[in-house]
């Protein structure tokens, strides 16, 4: 992950975009704004589930990835990163091929996992526009990090400013940015209250939280319900994986064997009629998996997906 970043240069275009986003954001977060659309009854809820494809970095062809998604019985969270499945500069050419191949199997890309942090990075808007043009409504931001040798509050002010610039661009494109919380002392969002502060007054349809169950429980412990209650209006996606403790060390586990529970998932999705859900199978060793050796990885995704569907009432 890149180090903490200095404050971005002030540009007239950015100022315009940031200001353009504030009015609607304030309206979206005004008292009663979320109550205007009642939550659907539990039986009517439908959560589409994607598998995060970072285990398939052997670079599967579009047809190979589509076949793998179909075997997993999942949609896809696709990496568009310099070290990912598609490089950012190739997104406009390659993304349509993956979308077309997946569609033949009745599968979709629910989320594009990107490497972007700042709004002025090369290819940023091009990737977002190529993504949205294909009907993909969510991309994942790479996340901010603290420099722990410097005061925290000025850094938070910088991240708040950058988040508003990003949100304004997201709105202009018509895409929702997702910020995933990660466990770790230098990750903005590990404490939850800090990402709530960074995203304050930003409409969730412009920039929302991808709430990660594993990272949430690592950092919040028994206090996770209050953290969920605070951050719930900002949740725009659910990322699911689990672990167990070995003294002060975490061991990644299948969902059936870890300490993340249905109770946690229920609390997170309460009040949301629909959310894109991403399944991350972190208990597998991260290494290139050739296409003809994918069977064990596919089986691990299917097993975790069966547990997850049970938790969501979609078994």
Secondary structure by P-SEA (a helix, b strand, c coil): cccccccccccaaaaaaaaaacaaaaaaacccccccccccccccbbbbbbcccccccccccaaaaaaaaaaaccccccccccccccccccccccaaaaaaaaaaacccccccccccccccccaaaaaaaaaaaacccbbbccbbbbccccccaaaaaaaaaaaaaaaaaaaaacbbbbbbbbbccccccccaaaaaaaacccccccbbbcccaaaaaaccccaaaaaaaaacccccbbbbccccccccbbbbbccccccccaaaaaaaaccccccbbbbbcccccccccccccaaaaaaaaaaaaaaaaaaaccc
